[in-house]
Amino acid sequence: METTQESFPDNGLATEPVLAAATGVATGMPSRLSLPAKGSCWYCEKPLDSVRRFCGKGCADSFDEEAEFTR
């Protein structure tokens, strides 16, 4: 676990907006990071723990590809 000081860069701004911009949230693209963990893979419905969103990189990539296709 990091301390509060470690979560803020030298300029005093939180790191989350930078992460959001890097993942496409600022550009309007849905982000798989914004999906809540639901206990199963968002792509293939394989049962998972309560933290993970996808069972593997293949399902995560396929989810992104399908989201781009249906956009």
C-alpha positions in Angstrom: 0.0 0.0 0.0 1.4 3.4 -0.9 1.3 6.5 1.3 -0.7 9.6 0.3 2.6 11.4 -0.7 3.5 8.6 -3.1 0.2 8.9 -4.9 0.9 12.5 -5.8 3.7 13.6 -8.2 5.9 16.6 -7.5 3.4 19.0 -9.1 0.8 18.1 -6.4 -1.8 16.6 -8.8 -3.2 13.1 -8.4 -2.0 10.5 -10.9 -5.5 9.3 -11.8 -6.3 12.0 -14.5 -3.0 11.0 -16.3 -4.1 7.4 -16.2 -7.6 8.2 -17.5 -6.1 10.2 -20.4 -3.7 7.4 -21.3 -6.5 4.8 -21.3 -8.8 6.8 -23.6 -11.4 7.9 -21.0 -10.7 11.6 -21.9 -11.3 10.9 -25.6 -14.7 9.3 -25.0 -13.7 5.7 -25.6 -15.0 3.3 -23.0 -12.3 1.8 -20.9 -12.2 -1.7 -19.6 -10.8 -0.2 -16.4 -14.1 1.5 -15.9 -15.9 -1.9 -15.9 -16.8 -3.2 -12.4 -15.6 -6.6 -11.4 -18.6 -8.9 -11.5 -17.2 -12.3 -10.6 -17.0 -13.5 -14.2 -15.1 -12.5 -17.4 -16.8 -9.7 -19.2 -16.1 -11.4 -22.6 -16.6 -15.2 -22.1 -18.4 -15.3 -18.7 -15.8 -17.7 -17.2 -16.1 -17.5 -13.3 -13.5 -15.2 -11.7 -12.6 -13.8 -8.4 -14.2 -10.5 -7.3 -11.2 -8.4 -8.5 -10.5 -9.4 -12.1 -12.6 -8.3 -15.0 -11.2 -10.7 -17.7 -9.8 -14.2 -17.5 -6.8 -13.4 -19.7 -5.3 -11.0 -22.2 -7.1 -12.7 -25.1 -10.5 -12.0 -23.7 -9.5 -8.4 -22.8 -8.2 -7.8 -26.3 -11.3 -9.4 -27.9 -13.5 -7.2 -25.7 -11.7 -4.1 -26.9 -11.9 -5.2 -30.5 -15.6 -5.9 -30.3 -16.2 -2.6 -28.5 -14.3 -0.8 -31.3 -16.3 -2.7 -33.9 -19.7 -1.9 -32.4 -18.8 1.8 -31.7 
